[in-house]
Amino acid sequence: MPHEVMFSEDDPGLAELREICLAYPAAEERVSHGRPTFRAAKVFAAFGASEKLRPGEHRQVPSALVFLPDAVDLPAIEQDERFLVPAYWGPYGARALDLAAPGVDWTEVAELVDASYRRVATPRLLARLDAAAEG
């Protein structure tokens, strides 16, 4: 049984996130569990999340970017109140940022997506990405 669609094309941040994510080599968008995910063989970003507040209680963050932070950046992310640990994804190291919050820095979002892509991309895809950046 398929999941219900849990996003709208005009959701805050979706168009911008889609433009950033789909610029990566072999990146594609698929709807999984009712939400857009961006993958290059493996998921490197997703749109929409929830945050577990206490057992049985979640806060929905429908315009969240879910990403895999670089280990070097994780301590700073953990100290920044803008970031949350998304339910289901969090135990695997993912973090999330609400793209509907005021003052979203799209350069920062692009950097987070880049780090996340680099965590899951194959060596061949990384070589393509680096070659495109050089030339």
Disulfide bonds with the S-S distance in Angstrom:
none
